[in-house]
Amino acid sequence: GKNVVFGDGCVVYPNVYIGDDCSIGEFSRLYPGVVIHDRCVLGCRTIIRAGTVIGSDGFGFTQQDGGMTRLPHAGIVEVGDDVEIGANVTIDRAKTGSTVIGSGTKIDNLVHIAHNCRIGRNCILVAQVGVAGSVKIGNNVTLAGQAGVKDHVSIGDGCIVAARAGVIGD
């Protein structure tokens, strides 16, 4: 895209798409088939595995005149330093503001993070975790495999959510 800024030492493998006005921090690696949509910001030493999509529109619709109308998502995704994101992960851009992935966080394959989420520092999200919109996750939180989190929920620092658990409240 236009106006993309790469830090020193970045490696971008074949078939990667990077949209306009993105920033990729130094020593980051984007593996084949990664898509980074417009205006997203990746920190230093970020690793993104094959097939991951960062910054696509979230699932936002409203009912009008008996049909569904898409709500615009004008925000971005901000990924901190030393983050590793597995294969086939999707992280949606915010409706407004930012969807944030905190520094040091590790995300396994096949995880979905919806619009306007704020994931803290040094979190671990294991395979097939689903995080609905506007969730706030503290620092050092573990979401084990196939855990799901309902929208507009807060999870405090240091929490561990067991495999296949569902979080429906703060």
DSSP file with accessible surface (Angstrom, degrees, kcal/mol):
  #  RESIDUE AA STRUCTURE BP1 BP2  ACC     N-H-->O    O-->H-N    N-H-->O    O-->H-N    TCO  KAPPA ALPHA  PHI   PSI    X-CA   Y-CA   Z-CA
    1    1 A G    >         0   0   66      0, 0.0     3,-0.7     0, 0.0     2,-0.2   0.000 360.0 360.0 360.0 178.4    0.0    0.0    0.0
    2    2 A K  T 3   +     0   0  150      1,-0.2    19,-3.2    19,-0.0    20,-0.3  -0.537 360.0  11.2 -80.6 146.5    0.9    3.7    0.0
    3    3 A N  T 3  S+     0   0  120      1,-0.2     2,-0.4    17,-0.2    -1,-0.2   0.806  80.2 162.7  60.2  34.2    2.8    5.2    2.9
    4    4 A V    <   -     0   0   31     -3,-0.7     2,-0.5    17,-0.2    -1,-0.2  -0.710  24.2-153.8 -83.6 135.4    3.8    1.9    4.5
    5    5 A V  E     -a   23   0A  91     17,-2.4    19,-3.2    -2,-0.4     2,-0.4  -0.949   8.4-167.8-114.8 125.4    6.7    2.3    7.0
    6    6 A F  E     -a   24   0A  96     -2,-0.5    19,-0.2    17,-0.2    20,-0.1  -0.940  15.0-136.5-109.9 134.5    9.0   -0.7    7.7
    7    7 A G    >   -     0   0   25     17,-2.6     3,-1.1    -2,-0.4    20,-0.2  -0.348  45.5 -73.2 -75.5 166.7   11.4   -0.7   10.6
    8    8 A D  T 3  S+     0   0  124      1,-0.2    19,-2.3    18,-0.1    20,-0.2  -0.258 114.5  20.6 -58.7 145.1   14.9   -2.1   10.0
    9    9 A G  T 3  S+     0   0   45     17,-0.2    -1,-0.2     1,-0.2     2,-0.1   0.597  80.5 155.4  76.4  12.7   15.3   -5.9    9.7
   10   10 A C    <   -     0   0   32     -3,-1.1     2,-0.5    17,-0.2    -1,-0.2  -0.444  29.1-153.8 -71.2 147.2   11.7   -6.7    8.7
   11   11 A V  E     -h   29   0B  48     17,-2.6    19,-2.5    -2,-0.1     2,-0.5  -0.993  10.6-175.1-123.0 123.6   11.1   -9.9    6.7
   12   12 A V  E     -h   30   0B  64     -2,-0.5    19,-0.2    17,-0.2     3,-0.1  -0.973  13.8-151.6-120.7 114.7    8.0  -10.1    4.5
   13   13 A Y    >   -     0   0   77     17,-2.8     3,-0.7    -2,-0.5    20,-0.1  -0.261  37.4 -66.6 -79.5 171.2    7.4  -13.4    2.8
   14   14 A P  T 3  S+     0   0   85      0, 0.0    19,-0.9     0, 0.0    -1,-0.2  -0.119 112.9  22.5 -60.2 153.1    5.6  -13.9   -0.5
   15   15 A N  T 3  S+     0   0  144      1,-0.2     2,-0.4    17,-0.2    -2,-0.1   0.736  81.2 145.2  64.4  29.3    1.9  -13.2   -1.0
   16   16 A V    <   -     0   0   30     -3,-0.7     2,-0.5    17,-0.2    -1,-0.2  -0.798  35.5-153.4 -92.7 137.7    1.6  -10.8    1.9
   17   17 A Y  E     -o   35   0C 113     17,-2.6    19,-2.9    -2,-0.4     2,-0.5  -0.961  12.3-177.7-111.8 129.2   -0.8   -7.8    1.5
   18   18 A I  E     -o   36   0C  15     -2,-0.5    19,-0.2    17,-0.2     3,-0.1  -0.988  17.3-144.5-126.4 120.1   -0.2   -4.6    3.5
   19   19 A G    >   -     0   0    0     17,-3.2     3,-0.8    -2,-0.5    18,-0.1  -0.040  36.8 -60.1 -75.4-178.4   -2.7   -1.8    3.1
   20   20 A D  T 3  S+     0   0   49      1,-0.2    19,-3.0   -19,-0.1    20,-0.2  -0.234 112.2  10.7 -64.1 147.4   -2.1    2.0    3.0
   21   21 A D  T 3  S+     0   0   82    -19,-3.2    -1,-0.2    17,-0.2     2,-0.2   0.750  86.1 149.7  61.1  30.3   -0.6    3.9    5.9
   22   22 A C    <   -     0   0    2     -3,-0.8   -17,-2.4   -20,-0.3     2,-0.4  -0.602  35.3-149.0 -90.1 157.9    0.5    0.8    7.9
   23   23 A S  E     -ab   5  41A  46     17,-2.0    19,-3.3    -2,-0.2     2,-0.5  -0.995   7.9-167.9-128.7 126.8    3.5    0.8   10.2
   24   24 A I  E     -ab   6  42A   2    -19,-3.2   -17,-2.6    -2,-0.4    19,-0.2  -0.962  22.6-129.8-117.2 117.8    5.6   -2.4   10.7
   25   25 A G    >   -     0   0   11     17,-1.6     3,-1.2    18,-0.5    21,-0.2  -0.155  38.0 -75.4 -67.9 160.6    8.1   -2.4   13.6
   26   26 A E  T 3  S+     0   0   75      1,-0.2    19,-3.0    18,-0.1    20,-0.2  -0.147 111.9  12.8 -59.2 146.7   11.7   -3.4   13.3
   27   27 A F  T 3  S+     0   0  114    -19,-2.3    -1,-0.2     1,-0.2     2,-0.2   0.685  89.2 148.5  59.8  25.4   12.7   -7.0   13.1
   28   28 A S    <   -     0   0    1     -3,-1.2   -17,-2.6   -20,-0.2     2,-0.4  -0.537  35.4-148.5 -83.4 156.7    9.1   -8.1   12.5
   29   29 A R  E     -hi  11  47B  92     17,-2.7    19,-2.6   -19,-0.2     2,-0.6  -0.993  10.0-170.2-131.0 126.6    8.2  -11.2   10.3
   30   30 A L  E     -hi  12  48B   1    -19,-2.5   -17,-2.8    -2,-0.4    19,-0.2  -0.961  18.4-149.5-116.8 113.3    5.1  -11.6    8.2
   31   31 A Y    >   -     0   0   49     17,-2.7     3,-1.5    -2,-0.6    20,-0.2  -0.232  40.0 -58.1 -80.6 169.6    4.7  -15.1    6.8
   32   32 A P  T 3  S+     0   0   55      0, 0.0    19,-1.2     0, 0.0   -17,-0.2  -0.084 119.1  14.8 -53.8 139.7    3.0  -16.0    3.5
   33   33 A G  T 3  S+     0   0   31    -19,-0.9   -17,-0.2     1,-0.3     2,-0.1   0.501  82.7 149.2  79.8   5.8   -0.6  -15.0    3.0
   34   34 A V    <   -     0   0    0     -3,-1.5   -17,-2.6    17,-0.1     2,-0.5  -0.482  31.2-156.1 -70.9 142.3   -0.8  -12.5    5.8
   35   35 A V  E     -op  17  53C  36     17,-2.6    19,-3.0   -19,-0.2     2,-0.5  -0.989  11.9-176.4-122.4 124.0   -3.1   -9.6    5.2
   36   36 A I  E     -op  18  54C   0    -19,-2.9   -17,-3.2    -2,-0.5    19,-0.2  -0.968  19.9-147.3-118.0 111.7   -2.7   -6.3    7.1
   37   37 A H    >   -     0   0   62     17,-2.8     3,-1.2    -2,-0.5    40,-0.1  -0.272  39.9 -55.2 -76.7 169.3   -5.5   -3.9    6.3
   38   38 A D  T 3  S+     0   0   54      1,-0.2   -17,-0.2   -20,-0.1    -1,-0.2   0.048 114.5   5.8 -48.1 142.4   -5.1    0.0    6.1
   39   39 A R  T 3  S+     0   0   93    -19,-3.0    -1,-0.2     1,-0.2     2,-0.1   0.520  84.8 146.6  68.0  11.7   -3.7    2.0    9.0
   40   40 A C    <   -     0   0    1     -3,-1.2   -17,-2.0   -20,-0.2     2,-0.5  -0.491  36.7-146.0 -79.5 153.0   -2.8   -0.9   11.2
   41   41 A V  E     -bc  23  78A  55     36,-2.5    38,-3.1   -19,-0.2     2,-0.5  -0.977  11.3-169.6-125.4 121.7    0.3   -0.6   13.5
   42   42 A L  E     -bc  24  79A   2    -19,-3.3   -17,-1.6    -2,-0.5    38,-0.2  -0.941  17.8-135.5-111.2 133.8    2.6   -3.5   14.4
   43   43 A G    >   -     0   0   11     36,-1.5     3,-0.9    37,-0.7   -18,-0.5  -0.007  40.3 -63.8 -74.7-175.4    5.2   -3.2   17.1
   44   44 A C  T 3  S+     0   0   30      1,-0.2    38,-2.8   -20,-0.1    39,-0.3  -0.389 115.4  12.1 -72.5 145.7    8.8   -4.3   17.0
   45   45 A R  T 3  S+     0   0   97    -19,-3.0     2,-0.3     1,-0.2    -1,-0.2   0.759  84.0 162.3  60.0  30.3    9.7   -8.0   16.7
   46   46 A T    <   -     0   0    0     -3,-0.9   -17,-2.7   -20,-0.2     2,-0.5  -0.638  23.3-159.3 -78.6 135.0    6.1   -9.0   15.8
   47   47 A I  E     -ij  29  84B  39     36,-2.4    38,-3.1    -2,-0.3     2,-0.5  -0.983   8.9-176.0-117.5 125.9    5.7  -12.4   14.3
   48   48 A I  E     -ij  30  85B   0    -19,-2.6   -17,-2.7    -2,-0.5    38,-0.2  -0.978  16.4-143.2-125.5 119.1    2.6  -13.1   12.2
   49   49 A R    >   -     0   0   81     36,-2.8     3,-1.3    -2,-0.5    39,-0.2  -0.266  39.7 -60.3 -79.9 169.0    2.1  -16.7   10.9
   50   50 A A  T 3  S+     0   0   44      1,-0.2    38,-1.7    37,-0.2   -17,-0.2  -0.014 113.7  12.2 -54.7 139.2    0.6  -17.7    7.5
   51   51 A G  T 3  S+     0   0   26    -19,-1.2    -1,-0.2     1,-0.2     2,-0.2   0.448  83.8 143.7  81.0   2.7   -3.0  -16.8    6.6
   52   52 A T    <   -     0   0    0     -3,-1.3   -17,-2.6    36,-0.2     2,-0.5  -0.487  36.0-152.8 -78.7 145.8   -3.6  -14.3    9.4
   53   53 A V  E     -pq  35  90C  36     36,-2.7    38,-2.2   -19,-0.2     2,-0.5  -0.980   9.8-171.5-122.1 121.9   -5.8  -11.3    8.8
   54   54 A I  E     +pq  36  91C   0    -19,-3.0   -17,-2.8    -2,-0.5    38,-0.2  -0.952  66.5  11.8-114.2 124.5   -5.3   -8.1   10.8
   55   55 A G  E    S+     0   0C   0     36,-3.3    37,-0.2    -2,-0.5    -1,-0.1   0.643  75.2 148.0  91.9  18.1   -7.7   -5.2   10.6
   56   56 A S  E     - q   0  92C  32     35,-0.6    37,-2.6    -3,-0.2    -1,-0.2  -0.382  60.5 -81.3 -75.3 163.3  -10.7   -6.5    8.6
   57   57 A D        -     0   0   73     35,-0.2    -1,-0.1     1,-0.1    37,-0.1  -0.374  48.0-122.1 -62.8 144.4  -14.1   -5.1    9.5
   58   58 A G        -     0   0    1     35,-0.4     2,-1.4     1,-0.1    13,-0.1  -0.162  36.0 -85.7 -75.7 176.4  -15.8   -6.5   12.5
   59   59 A F        +     0   0  170     11,-0.1     2,-0.5     2,-0.0    74,-0.1  -0.694  69.9 150.1 -88.1  88.0  -19.2   -8.2   12.5
   60   60 A G        +     0   0    4     -2,-1.4    11,-2.7    11,-0.2     2,-0.3  -0.955   8.9 150.6-131.2 116.0  -21.4   -5.1   12.9
   61   61 A F  E     -V   70   0D  72     -2,-0.5     2,-0.3     9,-0.3     9,-0.2  -0.956  23.8-158.4-138.6 156.5  -24.9   -4.8   11.5
   62   62 A T  E     -V   69   0D  55      7,-2.3     7,-3.0    -2,-0.3     2,-0.5  -0.976  27.5-114.7-132.0 149.0  -28.1   -3.0   12.3
   63   63 A Q  E     +V   68   0D 157     -2,-0.3     2,-0.4     5,-0.2     5,-0.2  -0.741  41.5 165.9 -86.4 127.4  -31.6   -3.8   11.2
   64   64 A Q  E >   -V   67   0D 103      3,-2.6     3,-2.1    -2,-0.5    -2,-0.0  -0.988  63.0 -10.8-142.6 131.4  -33.2   -1.3    9.0
   65   65 A D  T 3  S-     0   0  174     -2,-0.4     3,-0.1     1,-0.3    -1,-0.1   0.862 128.2 -52.2  52.2  42.2  -36.3   -1.5    6.8
   66   66 A G  T 3  S+     0   0   92      1,-0.3    -1,-0.3     0, 0.0     2,-0.2   0.521 125.2  79.7  76.0   5.9  -36.6   -5.3    7.3
   67   67 A G  E <  S-V   64   0D  32     -3,-2.1    -3,-2.6    -5,-0.0     2,-0.4  -0.712  82.0 -96.3-132.3-177.3  -32.9   -5.9    6.3
   68   68 A M  E     -V   63   0D 117     -5,-0.2     2,-0.4    -2,-0.2    -5,-0.2  -0.892  28.0-164.2-108.3 135.0  -29.5   -5.7    7.6
   69   69 A T  E     -V   62   0D  59     -7,-3.0    -7,-2.3    -2,-0.4     2,-0.2  -0.975  23.0-121.5-119.4 130.5  -27.2   -2.7    7.1
   70   70 A R  E     -V   61   0D 116     -2,-0.4    -9,-0.3    -9,-0.2   -11,-0.1  -0.478  20.9-136.8 -70.2 134.7  -23.4   -2.9    7.7
   71   71 A L        -     0   0   53    -11,-2.7   -11,-0.2    -2,-0.2   -13,-0.1  -0.752  28.1-110.5 -87.4 137.1  -22.0   -0.5   10.3
   72   72 A P        -     0   0  106      0, 0.0     2,-0.6     0, 0.0    -1,-0.1  -0.356  19.5-151.7 -68.7 147.2  -18.8    1.1    9.3
   73   73 A H        +     0   0   12      1,-0.1    22,-0.2     2,-0.1    23,-0.2  -0.925  25.1 163.9-118.9 101.1  -15.6    0.2   11.1
   74   74 A A        +     0   0   66     21,-2.5    21,-0.2    -2,-0.6    22,-0.2   0.423  45.2  92.3-100.9  -0.6  -13.3    3.2   10.9
   75   75 A G        -     0   0    3     19,-2.2     2,-0.2    20,-0.2    23,-0.2   0.075  63.2-130.2 -82.0-164.1  -10.8    2.3   13.6
   76   76 A I  E     - d   0  98A  32     21,-2.0    23,-2.4    17,-0.1    18,-1.2  -0.744  12.6-110.8-135.2-178.8   -7.5    0.4   13.5
   77   77 A V  E     - d   0  99A   0     -2,-0.2   -36,-2.5    21,-0.2     2,-0.5  -0.988  24.3-164.6-119.2 133.3   -5.6   -2.5   15.1
   78   78 A E  E     -cd  41 100A  80     21,-2.9    23,-2.6    -2,-0.4     2,-0.5  -0.985   3.4-168.6-118.3 122.0   -2.5   -1.7   17.3
   79   79 A V  E     -cd  42 101A   7    -38,-3.1   -36,-1.5    -2,-0.5    23,-0.2  -0.945  15.5-138.8-112.0 128.8   -0.2   -4.6   18.0
   80   80 A G    >   -     0   0   17     21,-2.8   -37,-0.7    -2,-0.5     3,-0.6   0.062  35.1 -67.6 -74.4-172.3    2.5   -4.1   20.7
   81   81 A D  T 3  S+     0   0   61      1,-0.2    23,-2.4   -38,-0.1    24,-0.2  -0.441 111.0  16.6 -76.6 151.8    6.1   -5.2   20.7
   82   82 A D  T 3  S+     0   0   65    -38,-2.8     2,-0.4     1,-0.2    -1,-0.2   0.797  84.7 150.8  58.9  33.9    7.2   -8.9   20.9
   83   83 A V    <   -     0   0    1     -3,-0.6   -36,-2.4   -39,-0.3     2,-0.5  -0.783  30.7-159.9 -95.5 138.2    3.8  -10.3   20.0
   84   84 A E  E     -jk  47 106B  63     21,-1.7    23,-3.1    -2,-0.4     2,-0.5  -0.989   5.4-169.2-119.7 128.9    3.5  -13.6   18.2
   85   85 A I  E     -jk  48 107B   0    -38,-3.1   -36,-2.8    -2,-0.5    23,-0.2  -0.976  15.5-137.5-120.9 124.1    0.3  -14.3   16.3
   86   86 A G    >   -     0   0    6     21,-2.3     3,-0.7    -2,-0.5   -37,-0.2   0.108  37.9 -62.3 -72.0-173.9   -0.3  -17.9   14.9
   87   87 A A  T 3  S+     0   0   21      1,-0.2    23,-2.3   -39,-0.1    24,-0.2  -0.387 112.2   8.5 -74.2 144.5   -1.7  -19.1   11.6
   88   88 A N  T 3  S+     0   0   95    -38,-1.7     2,-0.3   -39,-0.2    -1,-0.2   0.823  85.0 151.7  56.5  40.7   -5.2  -18.2   10.4
   89   89 A V    <   -     0   0    0     -3,-0.7   -36,-2.7   -40,-0.2     2,-0.4  -0.726  31.3-153.2 -93.9 146.6   -6.0  -15.7   13.2
   90   90 A T  E     -qr  53 112C  47     21,-2.2    23,-2.7    -2,-0.3     2,-0.5  -0.992  12.7-178.7-123.9 130.1   -8.4  -12.8   12.6
   91   91 A I  E     -qr  54 113C   0    -38,-2.2   -36,-3.3    -2,-0.4   -35,-0.6  -0.973  21.6-142.6-126.7 113.8   -8.2   -9.6   14.6
   92   92 A D  E     -q   56   0C   9     21,-2.7    24,-0.3    -2,-0.5    25,-0.3  -0.510  15.6-114.8 -81.6 144.1  -10.9   -7.1   13.6
   93   93 A R        -     0   0   12    -37,-2.6   -35,-0.4    -2,-0.2   -16,-0.2  -0.317  40.5 -99.4 -67.9 155.7  -10.4   -3.3   13.4
   94   94 A A        -     0   0    0    -18,-1.2   -19,-2.2     3,-0.3     3,-0.2  -0.351  16.5-127.2 -72.0 154.3  -12.3   -1.2   15.9
   95   95 A K  S    S-     0   0   69      1,-0.4   -21,-2.5   -22,-0.2     2,-0.3   0.942  99.5  -8.4 -63.2 -49.8  -15.5    0.6   15.0
   96   96 A T  S    S+     0   0  105    -22,-0.2    -1,-0.4   -23,-0.2     2,-0.2  -0.967 129.9   8.8-138.7 155.6  -13.8    3.7   16.3
   97   97 A G  S    S-     0   0   52     -2,-0.3   -21,-2.0    -3,-0.2     2,-0.4  -0.552 102.1 -40.5  76.9-137.5  -10.5    4.0   18.1
   98   98 A S  E     -d   76   0A  23     -2,-0.2     2,-0.5   -23,-0.2   -21,-0.2  -0.967  26.1-141.9-136.2 142.9   -8.3    0.9   18.3
   99   99 A T  E     -d   77   0A   0    -23,-2.4   -21,-2.9    -2,-0.4     2,-0.4  -0.895  41.7-154.9 -88.1 130.5   -8.4   -2.9   18.9
  100  100 A V  E     -de  78 118A  25     17,-2.6    19,-3.3    -2,-0.5     2,-0.5  -0.941  25.0-169.5-123.7 132.8   -5.3   -3.4   20.9
  101  101 A I  E     -de  79 119A   1    -23,-2.6   -21,-2.8    -2,-0.4    19,-0.2  -0.976  31.8-130.4-114.4 116.5   -3.0   -6.4   21.5
  102  102 A G    >   -     0   0   10     17,-1.8     3,-1.6    18,-0.5    21,-0.2  -0.219  30.5 -84.2 -70.7 154.9   -0.6   -5.8   24.3
  103  103 A S  T 3  S+     0   0   24      1,-0.2    19,-2.1    18,-0.1   -21,-0.2  -0.180 111.0  20.2 -56.1 143.3    3.2   -6.3   24.2
  104  104 A G  T 3  S+     0   0   12    -23,-2.4    -1,-0.2     1,-0.3   -21,-0.1   0.380  86.6 142.9  79.9  -3.4    4.5   -9.8   24.8
  105  105 A T    <   -     0   0    0     -3,-1.6   -21,-1.7   -24,-0.2     2,-0.4  -0.440  37.3-153.1 -73.3 143.3    1.1  -11.5   24.1
  106  106 A K  E     -kl  84 124B  90     17,-2.8    19,-2.4   -23,-0.2     2,-0.5  -0.980   8.2-168.6-120.9 126.7    1.2  -14.8   22.3
  107  107 A I  E     -kl  85 125B   6    -23,-3.1   -21,-2.3    -2,-0.4    19,-0.2  -0.969  11.4-145.9-120.5 123.2   -1.8  -15.9   20.2
  108  108 A D    >   -     0   0   65     17,-3.3     3,-0.5    -2,-0.5   -22,-0.3  -0.116  39.6 -64.4 -77.0 179.1   -2.1  -19.5   18.9
  109  109 A N  T 3  S+     0   0   69      1,-0.2    19,-1.3   -24,-0.1    20,-0.3  -0.205 111.6  19.3 -64.1 152.6   -3.6  -20.6   15.6
  110  110 A L  T 3  S+     0   0   90    -23,-2.3     2,-0.4     1,-0.2    -1,-0.2   0.827  82.3 147.0  59.5  41.1   -7.3  -20.2   14.7
  111  111 A V    <   -     0   0    2     -3,-0.5   -21,-2.2   -24,-0.2     2,-0.5  -0.829  33.5-154.0-104.8 143.7   -8.1  -17.5   17.3
  112  112 A H  E     -rs  90 130C  68     17,-2.4    19,-2.5    -2,-0.4     2,-0.5  -0.984   9.5-175.2-119.9 128.6  -10.7  -14.7   16.6
  113  113 A I  E     -rs  91 131C   0    -23,-2.7   -21,-2.7    -2,-0.5    19,-0.2  -0.983  19.9-145.4-121.3 118.8  -10.5  -11.3   18.3
  114  114 A A    >   -     0   0    8     17,-2.4     3,-1.1    -2,-0.5    20,-0.1  -0.131  34.7 -60.3 -81.3 177.3  -13.5   -9.0   17.5
  115  115 A H  T 3  S+     0   0   23      1,-0.2    19,-2.4    18,-0.1    20,-0.2  -0.135 113.2  11.7 -61.6 145.2  -13.6   -5.3   17.1
  116  116 A N  T 3  S+     0   0   38    -24,-0.3    -1,-0.2   -40,-0.2     2,-0.1   0.614  85.3 148.0  66.6  16.3  -12.7   -2.9   20.0
  117  117 A C    <   -     0   0    0     -3,-1.1   -17,-2.6   -25,-0.3     2,-0.5  -0.497  36.1-152.9 -76.3 153.7  -11.1   -5.5   22.2
  118  118 A R  E     -ef 100 136A 120     17,-2.6    19,-3.3   -19,-0.2     2,-0.5  -0.935  10.2-170.3-129.2 106.5   -8.2   -4.6   24.4
  119  119 A I  E     -ef 101 137A   3    -19,-3.3   -17,-1.8    -2,-0.5    19,-0.2  -0.852  19.4-134.0 -98.5 130.1   -5.9   -7.5   25.2
  120  120 A G    >   -     0   0   12     17,-1.0     3,-0.6    18,-0.8   -18,-0.5   0.137  33.6 -65.6 -73.4-169.8   -3.3   -6.8   27.9
  121  121 A R  T 3  S+     0   0  131      1,-0.2    19,-3.0   -20,-0.1    20,-0.3  -0.502 109.1   6.4 -80.3 145.1    0.4   -7.5   28.1
  122  122 A N  T 3  S+     0   0   78    -19,-2.1    -1,-0.2    17,-0.2     2,-0.2   0.800  86.2 154.7  56.9  37.4    1.9  -11.0   28.2
  123  123 A C    <   -     0   0    1     -3,-0.6   -17,-2.8    17,-0.2     2,-0.4  -0.559  34.7-144.1 -89.8 160.0   -1.4  -12.8   27.7
  124  124 A I  E     -lm 106 142B  81     17,-2.6    19,-2.9   -19,-0.2     2,-0.5  -0.991  13.1-175.0-126.5 122.1   -1.7  -16.3   26.1
  125  125 A L  E     -lm 107 143B   2    -19,-2.4   -17,-3.3    -2,-0.4    19,-0.2  -0.968  17.6-153.7-118.1 112.6   -4.6  -17.2   23.9
  126  126 A V    >   -     0   0   49     17,-2.8     3,-1.1    -2,-0.5    20,-0.3  -0.394  39.5 -50.1 -88.7 166.2   -4.6  -20.8   22.9
  127  127 A A  T 3  S+     0   0   31      1,-0.2    19,-2.4    18,-0.2    20,-0.2   0.165 118.5   6.8 -42.2 137.8   -6.1  -22.4   19.8
  128  128 A Q  T 3  S+     0   0   95    -19,-1.3    -1,-0.2     1,-0.2   -17,-0.2   0.634  82.0 156.3  64.1  23.3   -9.7  -21.7   18.7
  129  129 A V    <   -     0   0    2     -3,-1.1   -17,-2.4   -20,-0.3     2,-0.4  -0.531  26.6-157.0 -72.6 141.9  -10.3  -19.0   21.4
  130  130 A G  E     -st 112 148C  28     17,-2.1    19,-2.2   -19,-0.2     2,-0.5  -0.991   9.0-172.0-124.3 125.9  -13.1  -16.6   20.4
  131  131 A V  E     -st 113 149C   1    -19,-2.5   -17,-2.4    -2,-0.4    19,-0.1  -0.967  16.1-144.8-120.1 115.7  -13.2  -13.1   21.9
  132  132 A A    >   -     0   0   35     17,-2.3     3,-0.9    -2,-0.5    21,-0.1  -0.178  40.2 -59.3 -75.6 173.8  -16.4  -11.1   21.2
  133  133 A G  T 3  S+     0   0    9      1,-0.2    19,-2.1    18,-0.1    20,-0.2  -0.066 111.8   9.4 -62.1 146.3  -16.5   -7.3   20.7
  134  134 A S  T 3  S+     0   0   32    -19,-2.4     2,-0.3     1,-0.2    -1,-0.2   0.725  82.0 155.5  62.7  28.9  -15.4   -4.7   23.2
  135  135 A V    <   -     0   0    0     -3,-0.9   -17,-2.6   -20,-0.2     2,-0.5  -0.647  31.8-150.7 -83.4 141.5  -13.9   -7.2   25.7
  136  136 A K  E     -fg 118 154A 118     17,-2.4    19,-2.9    -2,-0.3     2,-0.5  -0.969  13.1-173.4-114.9 120.4  -11.2   -5.9   28.0
  137  137 A I  E     -fg 119 155A   8    -19,-3.3   -17,-1.0    -2,-0.5    19,-0.2  -0.959  14.8-139.7-116.6 129.3   -8.5   -8.5   29.1
  138  138 A G    >   -     0   0   15     17,-2.8   -18,-0.8    -2,-0.5     3,-0.5   0.162  37.5 -65.5 -71.0-165.6   -6.0   -7.6   31.7
  139  139 A N  T 3  S+     0   0   57      1,-0.2    19,-2.6   -19,-0.2    20,-0.2  -0.524 110.8  14.3 -85.6 150.9   -2.3   -8.5   31.8
  140  140 A N  T 3  S+     0   0   92    -19,-3.0     2,-0.3     1,-0.2    -1,-0.2   0.834  85.3 154.3  58.2  38.1   -0.9  -12.0   32.2
  141  141 A V    <   -     0   0    1     -3,-0.5   -17,-2.6   -20,-0.3     2,-0.5  -0.767  31.4-152.6 -97.6 141.8   -4.2  -13.7   31.4
  142  142 A T  E     -mn 124 160B  41     17,-2.3    19,-3.0    -2,-0.3     2,-0.6  -0.971   8.7-171.3-114.8 126.7   -4.5  -17.2   29.9
  143  143 A L  E     -mn 125 161B   0    -19,-2.9   -17,-2.8    -2,-0.5    19,-0.2  -0.964  23.5-146.6-111.9 108.7   -7.4  -18.2   27.7
  144  144 A A    >   -     0   0   22     17,-2.6     3,-1.8    -2,-0.6    20,-0.3  -0.188  41.3 -50.4 -74.5 171.0   -7.0  -22.0   27.2
  145  145 A G  T 3  S+     0   0   18      1,-0.3    19,-2.4    18,-0.2   -17,-0.2  -0.002 121.1   0.1 -50.8 133.5   -8.1  -23.8   24.0
  146  146 A Q  T 3  S+     0   0   87    -19,-2.4    -1,-0.3   -20,-0.3   -17,-0.1   0.569  88.2 150.8  64.1  16.8  -11.6  -23.2   22.7
  147  147 A A    <   -     0   0    1     -3,-1.8   -17,-2.1   -20,-0.2     2,-0.4  -0.446  30.1-154.1 -70.9 149.9  -12.5  -20.8   25.4
  148  148 A G  E     -tu 130 166C  29     17,-2.4    19,-2.8   -19,-0.2     2,-0.5  -0.967   7.2-156.8-128.5 145.5  -15.1  -18.1   24.5
  149  149 A V  E     -tu 131 167C   7    -19,-2.2   -17,-2.3    -2,-0.4    19,-0.2  -0.985  17.4-131.4-126.6 124.5  -15.7  -14.7   25.9
  150  150 A K    >   -     0   0   95     17,-2.8     3,-0.7    -2,-0.5    19,-0.0  -0.291  40.4 -85.2 -67.2 154.8  -19.0  -12.8   25.6
  151  151 A D  T 3  S+     0   0   65      1,-0.2   -17,-0.2   -16,-0.1    -1,-0.1  -0.186 106.4  18.6 -62.7 152.0  -19.0   -9.2   24.4
  152  152 A H  T 3  S+     0   0  124    -19,-2.1     2,-0.3     1,-0.2    -1,-0.2   0.761  90.6 136.8  60.7  33.9  -18.5   -6.2   26.7
  153  153 A V    <   -     0   0    3     -3,-0.7   -17,-2.4   -20,-0.2     2,-0.4  -0.805  44.4-144.4-108.0 148.8  -16.9   -8.4   29.5
  154  154 A S  E     -g  136   0A  53     -2,-0.3     2,-0.5   -19,-0.2   -17,-0.2  -0.950   8.2-164.9-112.7 135.7  -13.8   -7.5   31.5
  155  155 A I  E     -g  137   0A  14    -19,-2.9   -17,-2.8    -2,-0.4     3,-0.1  -0.983  22.0-130.9-119.4 123.4  -11.3  -10.2   32.6
  156  156 A G    >   -     0   0   42     -2,-0.5     3,-1.6   -19,-0.2   -18,-0.1  -0.154  35.4 -71.0 -74.7 166.1   -8.8   -9.1   35.4
  157  157 A D  T 3  S+     0   0  111      1,-0.2   -17,-0.2   -20,-0.1    -1,-0.2  -0.181 114.1  11.9 -53.3 138.6   -5.1   -9.5   35.5
  158  158 A G  T 3  S+     0   0   47    -19,-2.6    -1,-0.2     1,-0.2   -17,-0.1   0.443  85.8 149.4  77.2   0.8   -3.7  -13.0   36.0
  159  159 A C    <   -     0   0   56     -3,-1.6   -17,-2.3   -20,-0.2     2,-0.5  -0.352  33.9-152.7 -67.8 149.3   -6.9  -14.9   35.3
  160  160 A I  E     -n  142   0B 132    -19,-0.2     2,-0.6   -17,-0.0   -17,-0.2  -0.991   3.7-161.2-122.8 122.0   -6.8  -18.3   33.8
  161  161 A V  E     -n  143   0B  16    -19,-3.0   -17,-2.6    -2,-0.5   -14,-0.1  -0.920  24.1-126.1-104.8 120.6   -9.9  -19.4   31.8
  162  162 A A    >   -     0   0   64     -2,-0.6     3,-1.9   -19,-0.2    -1,-0.0  -0.141  37.7 -75.1 -66.1 161.0  -10.0  -23.2   31.4
  163  163 A A  T 3  S+     0   0   63      1,-0.3   -17,-0.2   -16,-0.1   -18,-0.2  -0.239 116.5   6.3 -57.1 136.9  -10.2  -25.0   28.1
  164  164 A R  T 3  S+     0   0  193    -19,-2.4    -1,-0.3   -20,-0.3   -17,-0.1   0.578  96.5 141.3  64.3  14.8  -13.7  -24.9   26.5
  165  165 A A    <   -     0   0   36     -3,-1.9   -17,-2.4   -20,-0.2     2,-0.5  -0.469  44.1-140.5 -80.5 157.0  -15.0  -22.5   29.2
  166  166 A G  E     -u  148   0C  59    -19,-0.2     2,-0.6    -2,-0.1   -17,-0.2  -0.982   4.1-152.1-120.0 127.5  -17.3  -19.6   28.4
  167  167 A V  E     +u  149   0C  24    -19,-2.8   -17,-2.8    -2,-0.5   -14,-0.1  -0.887  25.0 162.2 -99.3 116.9  -16.9  -16.3   30.1
  168  168 A I        +     0   0  140     -2,-0.6     2,-0.3   -19,-0.2    -1,-0.1   0.397  61.6  27.4-115.8  -0.8  -20.3  -14.5   30.3
  169  169 A G              0   0   38    -15,-0.0   -16,-0.1   -16,-0.0    -1,-0.1  -0.959 360.0 360.0-151.9 170.0  -19.6  -11.9   33.0
  170  170 A D              0   0  153     -2,-0.3   -15,-0.2   -18,-0.1    -2,-0.1  -0.227 360.0 360.0 -61.9 360.0  -16.8   -9.8   34.5
